[in-house]
Amino acid sequence: MKNILPKSLKGKIVFALVFTTGLLTLAVFFLVFLAAVKFGAEGQLEDYKVFTYEQTDSINQILNNSKNIAEKLSTRTEIKNYLSGGSTTKEEVTRILSNYNLGNNYYALYLLDTKGKAIASTDIRFLDQDYSYRNYYLQAIQGVPTTEVAIGATSRKLGIYFSTPVYNSDSNIIGIIVVKQNPESISKSISQNQLADPIKSYIVDGNGVVVITNDNDKLYKSFGTLTAEETIQVSDRKTYEGVYVNSIGYDEVKNEIKSANTIEPFLIASNAETLTGMKLNSGELYLVNIIERESYYHGVRLIVIVLVSLFILFLILKIIVINLVVGKYTEPINKLTEATNDIKKGDFNLKLDTDRKDELGDLARSFSKMAEKIESEQKELKKAKSELEIKVAEKTKNMKIYIKELEEINQSLLGREQKITELKEKLENCVKE
């Protein structure tokens, strides 16, 4: 840790501030990221549900139009007269049925008797065909208007069947009106994607079998495994005759379908995809959407990029600002250091910022006063030294004079001693003689 710390005080302060504030900023950005991801995910899931609801409403309008046609036909006096053996002819009934097939939105409109036999039809191939095994007949003959999707036994085309019982004046069922709708209009409706993510839409029946979709690989596949009872039912009614129905492994979706309603879409969310669905208001039909959450992860990546960019930019700006602010406070200290070196060299001409009103200004003023005092004392010391040197020089000079005089005296004394010695010798010689 010591090796990575800057050596200067300024560097250490900048490093400490950047490091601590950087950690705090990173923590804040991380919390912002979590919040953005959370609310983004919740908002996106809500968008999926709204989209499914709107799509369901659009499909219901198409189905309701067909259902209304079947109901209107069931109340026509001519049709009731024909079923009761009146004067209305088959041709007249056929013409009435044809009048409702505007824009070729329907493969066929036909009339069944109480035994399930087609006795009038806009498509002559349906005439005299027995449809008593069809669920739409079995339900309608019991007085229950029914919507069913199946592959036609006669036309071999997939269609949406709307059946409505026809009652006589005694409220007895005397026949059944059947409208076979071309599913193309619904296929177009589910292909309109208003979301940013890839979406695959499926219309499924009550057994979870896909009957209309923009994902052709899943057509006539079941979201979940069919039970033995469901398999027998599909086979006996020849709903998808000639087609092998197998599972695509979404048992959870099939279970949701069983409890789905026409009010609130169900939702199954995972990391990779989201499944939403809703019951249509016509028979046992359901809309299921599988949405790949590409925009969600794209949004997450975008949030990460933006936050990382902001963090880097903020870090750079923070380093610059902290460096300037810290520099403003460490510069006087650096000047004090320079002043100390100048004083060592004997330069007392200091350039300190003594106008600051903070502690550093107090320190600069104190340092200047100390330097002035040192300079003054140093001058006094120099003066005292100079005076001392003069006094020492004078005393040295006097000492030299004294020494010279002493040497002269000493020489004089030495000469006298020698003369005394010579006189002493002469006296001794005289005594001896």
C-alpha positions as CSV (number, residue, x, y, z in Angstrom):
1,M,0.0,0.0,0.0
2,K,2.9,2.3,0.8
3,N,4.4,1.8,-2.6
4,I,1.3,3.0,-4.4
5,L,0.8,6.1,-2.3
6,P,2.3,9.4,-3.7
7,K,5.2,10.8,-1.8
8,S,4.0,14.4,-1.7
9,L,1.5,15.6,0.8
10,K,-0.7,17.0,-2.0
11,G,-0.6,13.7,-3.8
12,K,-1.6,11.8,-0.7
13,I,-4.5,14.1,0.0
14,V,-5.7,14.0,-3.6
15,F,-5.4,10.2,-3.6
16,A,-7.3,9.8,-0.3
17,L,-10.1,12.2,-1.4
18,V,-10.5,10.6,-4.8
19,F,-10.4,7.1,-3.4
20,T,-13.0,7.7,-0.7
21,T,-15.3,9.8,-2.9
22,G,-14.8,7.4,-5.7
23,L,-16.0,4.5,-3.6
24,L,-19.0,6.6,-2.5
25,T,-19.8,7.6,-6.0
26,L,-19.5,4.0,-7.2
27,A,-21.9,2.9,-4.5
28,V,-24.4,5.6,-5.5
29,F,-24.1,4.6,-9.1
30,F,-24.6,0.9,-8.2
31,L,-27.8,1.7,-6.3
32,V,-29.0,3.9,-9.2
33,F,-28.2,1.0,-11.5
34,L,-30.2,-1.5,-9.4
35,A,-33.1,0.9,-9.1
36,A,-33.1,1.6,-12.9
37,V,-33.0,-2.1,-13.7
38,K,-35.8,-2.9,-11.2
39,F,-38.1,-0.1,-12.3
40,G,-37.2,-0.7,-16.0
41,A,-38.0,-4.4,-15.7
42,E,-41.3,-3.7,-13.9
43,G,-42.3,-1.1,-16.4
44,Q,-41.4,-3.3,-19.3
45,L,-43.5,-6.2,-17.9
46,E,-46.4,-3.8,-17.5
47,D,-45.9,-2.8,-21.2
48,Y,-46.1,-6.4,-22.2
49,K,-49.4,-6.9,-20.3
50,V,-50.8,-3.7,-21.8
51,F,-49.8,-4.9,-25.3
52,T,-51.4,-8.3,-24.8
53,Y,-54.6,-6.7,-23.5
54,E,-54.8,-4.4,-26.5
55,Q,-54.0,-7.2,-28.9
56,T,-56.7,-9.3,-27.3
57,D,-59.2,-6.5,-27.7
58,S,-58.4,-6.2,-31.4
59,I,-58.8,-9.9,-31.9
60,N,-62.1,-9.9,-29.9
61,Q,-63.5,-7.3,-32.2
62,I,-62.8,-9.5,-35.2
63,L,-64.3,-12.5,-33.5
64,N,-67.3,-10.5,-32.3
65,N,-68.1,-9.5,-35.8
66,S,-68.3,-13.1,-36.9
67,K,-70.3,-14.1,-33.8
68,N,-72.7,-11.2,-34.5
69,I,-73.2,-12.4,-38.1
70,A,-74.1,-15.9,-36.9
71,E,-76.5,-14.5,-34.3
72,K,-78.2,-12.2,-36.9
73,L,-78.6,-15.1,-39.4
74,S,-80.1,-17.2,-36.7
75,T,-82.9,-14.6,-36.2
76,R,-83.7,-14.2,-40.0
77,T,-87.3,-15.1,-40.7
78,E,-86.5,-16.6,-44.0
79,I,-84.1,-19.1,-42.5
80,K,-86.5,-20.1,-39.8
81,N,-89.2,-20.5,-42.4
82,Y,-87.0,-22.7,-44.5
83,L,-86.1,-24.9,-41.5
84,S,-89.8,-25.2,-40.6
85,G,-90.7,-26.4,-44.1
86,G,-92.1,-23.1,-45.2
87,S,-92.1,-21.5,-48.7
88,T,-88.5,-20.2,-48.5
89,T,-86.2,-22.0,-50.9
90,K,-82.6,-23.2,-50.4
91,E,-81.5,-20.8,-53.1
92,E,-83.0,-17.9,-51.1
93,V,-81.3,-19.0,-48.0
94,T,-78.0,-19.4,-49.9
95,R,-78.4,-15.9,-51.2
96,I,-79.0,-14.5,-47.7
97,L,-75.9,-16.3,-46.4
98,S,-73.8,-15.0,-49.3
99,N,-74.9,-11.4,-48.6
100,Y,-73.0,-11.7,-45.3
101,N,-69.8,-12.9,-46.9
102,L,-68.4,-9.5,-47.7
103,G,-64.7,-9.2,-48.6
104,N,-64.3,-13.0,-48.6
105,N,-63.6,-12.9,-44.9
106,Y,-65.4,-16.3,-44.6
107,Y,-64.7,-19.6,-46.2
108,A,-68.3,-20.6,-45.8
109,L,-71.6,-19.8,-44.2
110,Y,-73.9,-22.8,-43.9
111,L,-77.0,-24.1,-42.3
112,L,-77.2,-27.4,-40.4
113,D,-80.4,-29.3,-39.6
114,T,-80.9,-30.8,-36.1
115,K,-79.0,-33.9,-37.1
116,G,-75.9,-32.0,-38.1
117,K,-76.4,-32.2,-41.9
118,A,-75.5,-29.2,-44.1
119,I,-78.7,-28.3,-45.9
120,A,-77.6,-24.9,-47.3
121,S,-74.2,-23.3,-47.8
122,T,-72.2,-20.7,-49.7
123,D,-69.7,-23.4,-50.6
124,I,-71.5,-26.3,-52.4
125,R,-68.9,-28.8,-51.1
126,F,-70.5,-28.5,-47.7
127,L,-73.9,-29.5,-48.8
128,D,-75.2,-32.8,-47.5
129,Q,-72.1,-33.3,-45.3
130,D,-72.5,-34.7,-41.8
131,Y,-70.9,-32.5,-39.1
132,S,-72.7,-34.0,-36.2
133,Y,-69.3,-35.1,-34.7
134,R,-68.0,-31.5,-34.6
135,N,-67.9,-29.8,-31.2
136,Y,-69.5,-26.6,-32.6
137,Y,-72.6,-28.8,-33.5
138,L,-72.6,-30.7,-30.3
139,Q,-72.6,-27.5,-28.2
140,A,-75.1,-25.5,-30.4
141,I,-77.6,-28.3,-30.5
142,Q,-77.8,-28.0,-26.7
143,G,-78.4,-24.3,-27.0
144,V,-74.8,-23.1,-26.4
145,P,-73.4,-20.8,-29.1
146,T,-69.8,-22.0,-29.7
147,T,-66.6,-20.8,-31.2
148,E,-64.1,-23.5,-32.3
149,V,-60.9,-23.6,-34.4
150,A,-60.5,-26.7,-36.5
151,I,-59.2,-28.0,-39.8
152,G,-62.2,-28.4,-42.2
153,A,-63.2,-32.0,-43.0
154,T,-64.4,-30.9,-46.4
155,S,-62.2,-28.0,-47.4
156,R,-59.1,-29.2,-45.4
157,K,-58.5,-25.6,-44.5
158,L,-58.1,-24.2,-41.0
159,G,-61.0,-22.1,-39.9
160,I,-62.7,-20.4,-37.0
161,Y,-66.2,-21.8,-36.6
162,F,-69.1,-19.9,-35.0
163,S,-72.2,-21.8,-34.4
164,T,-75.5,-20.5,-33.1
165,P,-78.8,-22.4,-32.6
166,V,-81.9,-21.3,-34.6
167,Y,-85.1,-21.3,-32.6
168,N,-88.7,-21.4,-33.8
169,S,-91.6,-19.6,-32.2
170,D,-91.9,-22.3,-29.6
171,S,-88.2,-21.8,-28.5
172,N,-87.3,-25.2,-29.9
173,I,-84.0,-25.6,-31.8
174,I,-84.8,-26.3,-35.4
175,G,-81.3,-25.8,-36.9
176,I,-77.8,-24.3,-36.5
177,I,-76.1,-21.5,-38.3
178,V,-72.4,-22.0,-38.8
179,V,-69.9,-19.3,-39.9
180,K,-66.5,-20.5,-40.9
181,Q,-64.1,-17.5,-40.7
182,N,-60.9,-17.2,-42.6
183,P,-58.2,-16.8,-39.9
184,E,-56.1,-14.5,-42.1
185,S,-57.4,-11.4,-40.5
186,I,-56.4,-12.6,-37.1
187,S,-53.0,-13.7,-38.4
188,K,-52.5,-10.1,-39.6
189,S,-53.6,-8.8,-36.2
190,I,-51.1,-10.9,-34.2
191,S,-48.3,-10.0,-36.6
192,Q,-48.5,-6.3,-35.7
193,N,-45.8,-5.8,-33.2
194,Q,-45.7,-2.5,-31.4
195,L,-43.0,-3.5,-29.0
196,A,-39.3,-3.1,-29.3
197,D,-38.7,-6.8,-28.7
198,P,-39.2,-9.7,-31.0
199,I,-42.6,-11.3,-30.3
200,K,-44.2,-14.5,-31.3
201,S,-48.0,-14.7,-30.9
202,Y,-50.2,-17.8,-30.7
203,I,-53.9,-18.4,-30.6
204,V,-54.4,-21.6,-28.8
205,D,-57.5,-23.7,-28.0
206,G,-58.6,-25.0,-24.5
207,N,-56.1,-27.9,-24.8
208,G,-53.2,-25.5,-25.4
209,V,-52.9,-26.4,-29.1
210,V,-51.6,-23.6,-31.3
211,V,-54.1,-23.0,-34.1
212,I,-53.0,-19.6,-35.4
213,T,-49.5,-18.1,-35.1
214,N,-46.8,-16.1,-36.7
215,D,-44.4,-18.8,-35.7
216,N,-45.1,-21.5,-38.2
217,D,-42.8,-24.1,-36.5
218,K,-45.3,-24.2,-33.6
219,L,-48.5,-24.6,-35.6
220,Y,-50.6,-27.5,-34.3
221,K,-48.2,-28.0,-31.4
222,S,-49.4,-28.1,-27.8
223,F,-47.8,-25.8,-25.2
224,G,-48.1,-28.7,-22.7
225,T,-48.5,-32.5,-23.0
226,L,-52.0,-33.5,-23.8
227,T,-53.7,-35.8,-21.4
228,A,-55.2,-39.1,-22.6
229,E,-58.7,-37.6,-22.3
230,E,-57.7,-34.5,-24.4
231,T,-56.0,-36.7,-27.0
232,I,-59.2,-38.8,-27.4
233,Q,-61.3,-35.7,-27.6
234,V,-59.2,-34.2,-30.3
235,S,-59.2,-37.4,-32.2
236,D,-63.0,-38.1,-31.9
237,R,-64.0,-34.6,-33.0
238,K,-61.4,-34.7,-35.8
239,T,-60.4,-31.2,-34.8
240,Y,-56.9,-31.4,-36.4
241,E,-57.4,-34.5,-38.5
242,G,-54.2,-35.7,-40.2
243,V,-52.0,-33.7,-37.9
244,Y,-49.8,-35.1,-35.1
245,V,-50.0,-32.8,-32.1
246,N,-46.9,-32.9,-29.8
247,S,-45.7,-30.8,-27.0
248,I,-43.3,-27.8,-27.1
249,G,-42.6,-28.1,-23.4
250,Y,-44.5,-25.1,-21.9
251,D,-46.6,-27.0,-19.3
252,E,-46.6,-23.9,-17.1
253,V,-48.3,-21.9,-19.9
254,K,-50.9,-24.7,-20.4
255,N,-51.7,-24.6,-16.7
256,E,-52.1,-20.8,-16.8
257,I,-54.4,-21.1,-19.8
258,K,-56.8,-23.3,-17.7
259,S,-57.2,-20.4,-15.2
260,A,-56.9,-17.5,-17.6
261,N,-59.7,-14.9,-17.8
262,T,-60.9,-12.1,-20.1
263,I,-60.1,-9.3,-17.7
264,E,-56.5,-9.5,-16.7
265,P,-53.6,-11.0,-18.7
266,F,-51.4,-13.6,-17.0
267,L,-47.7,-13.2,-17.1
268,I,-44.7,-15.6,-16.7
269,A,-41.4,-13.8,-16.7
270,S,-37.9,-15.3,-16.9
271,N,-34.5,-13.8,-17.7
272,A,-34.6,-14.7,-21.4
273,E,-38.2,-14.3,-22.3
274,T,-41.6,-13.3,-21.0
275,L,-44.9,-15.1,-21.7
276,T,-48.2,-13.2,-21.4
277,G,-51.6,-14.4,-22.3
278,M,-55.3,-13.8,-22.0
279,K,-58.6,-15.5,-22.7
280,L,-60.5,-14.4,-25.7
281,N,-64.2,-13.7,-25.2
282,S,-65.2,-16.3,-27.9
283,G,-65.2,-19.9,-26.8
284,E,-62.2,-21.7,-25.5
285,L,-59.6,-19.6,-27.3
286,Y,-56.6,-17.9,-25.8
287,L,-53.9,-15.5,-26.9
288,V,-50.3,-16.2,-25.8
289,N,-47.3,-14.0,-26.5
290,I,-43.7,-15.1,-26.1
291,I,-41.5,-12.0,-26.0
292,E,-37.8,-12.1,-26.1
293,R,-36.4,-9.5,-23.7
294,E,-33.8,-8.1,-26.0
295,S,-34.7,-4.5,-25.4
296,Y,-34.6,-5.1,-21.6
297,Y,-31.0,-6.3,-21.8
298,H,-30.2,-3.7,-24.4
299,G,-31.5,-1.2,-21.9
300,V,-29.5,-2.7,-19.1
301,R,-26.3,-2.5,-21.2
302,L,-27.1,1.1,-22.1
303,I,-27.6,1.9,-18.5
304,V,-24.2,0.3,-17.6
305,I,-22.5,2.2,-20.5
306,V,-24.1,5.5,-19.4
307,L,-23.3,5.0,-15.7
308,V,-19.7,3.9,-16.4
309,S,-19.2,6.8,-18.7
310,L,-20.6,9.2,-16.2
311,F,-18.5,7.6,-13.4
312,I,-15.3,8.0,-15.5
313,L,-16.2,11.6,-16.5
314,F,-17.1,12.4,-12.9
315,L,-13.9,10.8,-11.7
316,I,-11.8,12.9,-14.1
317,L,-13.6,16.1,-13.1
318,K,-13.3,15.2,-9.5
319,I,-9.5,14.6,-9.8
320,I,-9.2,18.0,-11.6
321,V,-11.3,19.9,-9.0
322,I,-9.7,18.1,-6.0
323,N,-6.3,18.7,-7.4
324,L,-7.0,22.5,-7.8
325,V,-8.6,22.8,-4.4
326,V,-5.9,20.8,-2.6
327,G,-3.3,22.7,-4.6
328,K,-4.7,25.9,-3.3
329,Y,-4.0,24.7,0.3
330,T,-0.8,22.9,-0.2
331,E,0.9,25.7,-2.2
332,P,1.4,27.8,0.9
333,I,3.0,24.8,2.6
334,N,5.3,24.3,-0.4
335,K,6.2,28.0,-0.2
336,L,7.0,27.5,3.5
337,T,9.3,24.7,2.5
338,E,11.0,26.8,-0.1
339,A,11.3,29.6,2.5
340,T,12.9,27.3,4.9
341,N,15.5,26.3,2.3
342,D,16.0,30.0,1.5
343,I,16.6,30.8,5.2
344,K,19.2,28.0,5.3
345,K,21.0,29.7,2.5
346,G,20.8,33.1,4.3
347,D,18.1,34.5,2.1
348,F,15.5,36.2,4.3
349,N,13.6,37.9,1.4
350,L,10.6,35.6,1.7
351,K,7.5,35.6,-0.6
352,L,4.8,34.2,1.6
353,D,1.0,34.7,1.2
354,T,0.4,36.6,4.5
355,D,-2.9,38.0,3.3
356,R,-4.8,34.7,3.7
357,K,-7.5,34.8,6.4
358,D,-7.2,31.2,7.4
359,E,-4.8,29.0,9.5
360,L,-2.3,28.9,6.6
361,G,-2.3,32.7,6.6
362,D,-1.6,32.7,10.3
363,L,1.2,30.2,9.8
364,A,2.7,32.3,7.0
365,R,2.6,35.4,9.1
366,S,4.1,33.6,12.1
367,F,6.8,32.2,9.9
368,S,7.5,35.7,8.4
369,K,7.8,37.1,11.9
370,M,10.1,34.2,12.9
371,A,12.2,34.8,9.9
372,E,12.4,38.5,10.6
373,K,13.4,37.8,14.2
374,I,16.1,35.3,13.0
375,E,17.4,37.8,10.5
376,S,17.5,40.5,13.2
377,E,19.3,38.2,15.6
378,Q,21.6,37.1,12.9
379,K,22.5,40.7,12.2
380,E,23.1,41.4,15.8
381,L,25.3,38.3,16.0
382,K,27.3,39.5,13.0
383,K,27.7,42.9,14.6
384,A,28.7,41.4,17.9
385,K,31.1,39.1,16.0
386,S,32.6,42.0,14.2
387,E,33.1,44.0,17.3
388,L,34.5,41.0,19.1
389,E,36.9,40.4,16.2
390,I,38.1,44.1,16.5
391,K,38.6,43.7,20.2
392,V,40.4,40.4,19.7
393,A,42.6,42.0,17.0
394,E,43.5,44.9,19.3
395,K,44.3,42.6,22.2
396,T,46.3,40.4,20.0
397,K,48.3,43.5,18.8
398,N,48.9,44.6,22.4
399,M,49.9,41.0,23.3
400,K,52.4,41.0,20.6
401,I,53.9,44.3,21.9
402,Y,54.0,42.9,25.4
403,I,55.7,39.8,24.1
404,K,58.2,41.8,22.2
405,E,59.0,43.9,25.3
406,L,59.3,40.7,27.4
407,E,61.6,39.2,24.8
408,E,63.8,42.4,25.0
409,I,63.8,42.3,28.7
410,N,64.6,38.6,28.6
411,Q,67.5,39.2,26.2
412,S,68.6,42.0,28.5
413,L,68.5,39.8,31.5
414,L,70.3,37.0,29.7
415,G,73.2,39.4,28.8
416,R,73.4,40.5,32.4
417,E,73.5,37.0,33.6
418,Q,76.3,36.2,31.3
419,K,78.3,39.2,32.6
420,I,77.7,38.2,36.2
421,T,78.9,34.7,35.4
422,E,82.1,36.0,33.8
423,L,82.7,38.3,36.8
424,K,82.1,35.4,39.1
425,E,84.7,33.3,37.3
426,K,87.2,36.2,37.4
427,L,86.7,36.6,41.2
428,E,87.2,32.9,41.7
429,N,90.4,33.0,39.8
430,C,91.6,35.9,41.8
431,V,90.9,34.1,45.0
432,K,92.8,31.1,43.9
433,E,95.8,33.2,43.0
